[in-house]
Amino acid sequence: MYEELENFERNHVWDLVEPPPNRRPIGTKWVFKNKRGWDGCEEQSEIGSPGFLSKEGIDYEETFAPLVWKPLGFCLPWRPLKASKLQQMDVKSAFPNGFIEEEVYVKQPPGFESARFPNRVYKLRKALYGPKQAPRAWYARVSAQVRVCDGFGRQDLVSSSRGGDTLIVQIYVDDIIFGGSSHASVSSFAEQMSREFEMSLMGELQFFLRLQIKQSPKGTFVHQAKYTRDILKKFEMGDSKPMTTPMSTNTALDADEDGETVDQKEFRGMIGSLLYLTATGPDIQFVVCLCARYQASPRTSHLQAVKRIFRYLKFTPELGLWYSSGSSLSLRGFSDADHAGCRIDRKSTSGTCQLLGTSLVSWSSRRQASVSLSTTEAEYIATASCCSQLL
């Protein structure tokens, strides 16, 4: 806790001032947690403010949420990266590095109130963890540091080319992934970032947001084997009988209003865990999205379909995505659709996938917004969605 406050003082995050009239300061709280990696954990404490107390137009104007998987999917198969492996660095106290434009006041941290001025409040110069504008402020600061064009905060993925060397950078909150066509460009970028921020250089990218990444000269393999085993254990499916497919070809789910109801909380937990697994599992994308439609009132038939997916995961725990270093940069897309496949409203389902050379970088399976009058119409809607993603 002392280290966190010392970091705030060193970065000039706030100033202790008299409470302003007609302004209600936002409360602060301490958060303690263990940041778990695939091979251990690290204790951490940080101070933040509850974001739900911030009022739009007063405490913040705009918000921002980053993307991660699709930009990362384009990093891995990119040919210029063959000369060096992707590296990873972590920014210590990332959000308190971002300058905020709004006038925001917060209460003094619990247990660390000033003895001389116990009634004063802090006026923020930089962001805390919790306020709505914190992610946007941090991305604006870090994008300025890596010298990218306006709009980088909405891209999350940038590239630059100087003197024949190519460097790509992806930022997700306080995690930065970077790689280049030469070791000199990678080292130069790491040194530049370390001079501006307090960084932890973590070396070769191996574990990122529960994705396990193994890099080799021939390519990169991404999987979620540990996460798969964890959810099998969590939902007591570790000893279940493996299945070779995630869903039977003759299964057709519907509302099943006469069926027996099941625990909604557990069912939603299983769906949420499986949805995160689709980051590296296009083979379960369709069936997981199909089962997710019945979270409002799950029945026994729906639970059996979900357990069938877990039994399939028991059969394929280390299945993942392979990104070949020799892949070309040709961008291709494929689409398909079932006509009136949903038994409730007779809407069709679009399935699309996009490949960069031989590397699968994006995919989706979602129900169409309107009812298609023919198979041709359903196919055109799916193709339009695929082309939009390609563009």
Order of alpha helices (4+ residues) and beta strands (2+ residues): alpha-beta-beta-beta-alpha-beta-beta-beta-alpha-beta-beta-beta-alpha-beta-beta-beta-beta-alpha-alpha-alpha-alpha-beta-beta-beta-beta-alpha
